[in-house]
């Protein structure tokens, strides 16, 4: 078995590796970018660290979170394969980013003298819209609405398939939705009992009744 002695391992990229068009046009092509492997729980960057790079998830998943004054954790975002994160308004990271499972991350620094604001604006706005939608979900008083909206979002981000992979734990989902793990587990069971979802495994959800789930999440 391969043992990792550090939090990340550089993996050489292949020419066929997918790259977001905005990044391929805006970052220096002469600098080969390694894909770093982060095992589950490894820190990608910390709150307070210098920013200046963007990150693309090659495989796996990332949680972005902040620790509250009382020690609780509030997850603000999950990022899945192909998604870009790490946007900051200044030169400092304001949240922690951590690998949920074994995750490949490619980082990019600005090419000297390149103005990439036009290319990155749509990506930044997409992230802003997702953050606003998350705030709307947190504002719902009904916990089942929060979980339903979360499952619909995960399904849509994975191509709208009925089988949804959830790399995050029930605790992660609770910290994202402002719910306890007991509440999250109870709602998953309730949705299963109603025939709205099936649970083939702990990290897989099969959506049986799309309309019903979508109606709950609206």
N, C-alpha and C positions, 0 to 999 in steps of 0.2 A: 504494500500500500504506500502511496506517495504521501509523504509528510511535508507540510508547508511550515517553514521555519520563520517566515515573515508574513506580514499581513497582505502582501500582494506579490504576484509573480508575473514578470513580463512575458507576453506571448507574442512572437513575431506575427505581423499581419500578412495576409495574402493579398495579391492584387485584386482578387475577386470579392474581398470583404466589402459589404455594403457601407456606404457613407452618405449621410444626408447631403443633398445637393448644395445647400447653403454653406455647409462646412467645407465641402470639397473645393468650392470656388473661393472661399474667403480665408482659408488658412494656408500657410506656406507649404507647398507641395514638396519642397526639397528636404524637409525634415521628416524622416520616417517616424510615424507615431506607433509606439508599441501598445498592444492591448494588455492592460494589467488585470490579473486575476485576483479577486478578493473573495476569500472564503466567507461563509456565513458569519455575520456579526462584525466583520472587519470595517473599520472606519475609512471612508474615502476622503472626507475632509471634515474639519471640526469648526464649530462656531468660534469666531474670532480669528481664524486663520486668514492669511492674505488670499484674495481671490485673483482672478485674471485668466482663468481657463473655463472652458465649457466641457461638458462630459456627455458622451453618448453611451447608452447601455447596449452592449453587443449581445449579451445573453444574461439571463438571470433577472434580478429585480433589486431596486434600491428604495429605501425609506429615507425621507427627509424629515427631521424632527428637531424640537427644542425641549430642553429640560426646564420645567417651571420652578419657581422659587421654593415650592414645597416638595420638590424632588420628583413630581409626576412628569411623565413624558407625553408631549402632544405631537403626534405625527401630522405634518401638514401636507404631505404628498407621497405617493408611490410612483415610481418610474419603471416602466417595463421595457422589454427589448425594442430597440430602435428609437427610443425617446431620448430627448436631450434635456439636460438640467444643469444647474450651476449659475443661472443668471443672477447677477447682483447689481444693485443700483450704485454701489461704490466699490472700494477695493477690499472689502472685508466680507467673509462669509457670515451670515446671520443665523444659520442653522447647521446642524450636523447632518451628514449624509453617510449612510451605512448600508452595506450589502445585506440583503435579506437572506439570500442563499448564495451558493457559489456563483459569482457574477463577473462578467468580463466588461471592463470599462476602458473606453478610449478617450483620452483628454486632448484638448486642442488649445493652443495659445494663438493669439492674434498674430498674423503676419505683419511684419514691420511696414508701416505706411499704408496699410489697406483699410479703407473705410467699409466696414461690413454692416453698417446700421440698417441698410435697406434689406439685406438678406436675412438678418436676424430678427427684425421687427415682427414679422408674422409668427416666428417661433415664440418670442417673448409674449406676444399678445395671446397666443394659444394657452400659454402657461397661466397668464392672468385670468383668462376666462375660466379655466379649470379651477383656479383658486377661488374665484367668485362663486362658482357652482358649489364648491365645497363649503363655503360659508353659508349658502342657502340650506344645504343638507344639515349642517350643525344647528341651524335655527329651527329645525323641525322639532316639535315636542314629542312626536310619536316615534319611538325607537325603531319600530318595524319599517317605517318610511325611510329612515336613514340606511338601514341594511339593504332594503330593496333598491334604493338609488345607487348604493355602492355596487351591488351586483350587476345592475344594468350598465354602469360605467365601466366596470371591469370587462363585461361581455363586449361592449362596443369597442373598447380599446384592443381587444383580441380578435377583431374581425367580425363581430356579431354572431359568433358560433354559439350553439346551445351548450357545449361543454366549455366551462370556464375554469382555467387553472388559477388557483389562488396561492402564490408562493408565500404570502404572509400568513402569520398565525392568527388565531382568534384574538389573542392579546393585541397584536398589531392593529387589527380591524377595530377593536374597541378604542385604542388610543387615537385612531384616526377619526372615529365617529363620535368620540366623547361618551362612550358607553363602557360598562364593565364587561369583562370576559363572560361572566355568567349571563348577562343580558344578551350578548351576541350569540352565545351558544343556544340560549332558549329560543331566540328568534329564528335561527337556522332550523331548529327542530320544529317550530310552529309552521314555517314555510313548507317543510317537508311533509308534515301531517296534512296540510291543505292540498298537497299534490302540486304545488307551484314549482318546487324544485326537487331534485333528487340528489343524494349525496353518495356517489360511488366510492369516494375516499375522503379523508380529512381535508385534502387540499384541492379537491375537484368538486365543482357544482354543475349539475345538469339542469338547465332551465326547461321545465316542462310546459309552463304556461307563461309565455312572453307577455301577453297583453295584461294579465293579472299583475305580474311583477312590475311591469312598466307603469301601470296605473297606480300602484302603491308608491312608487318612487317619484311621482310627479308632484 
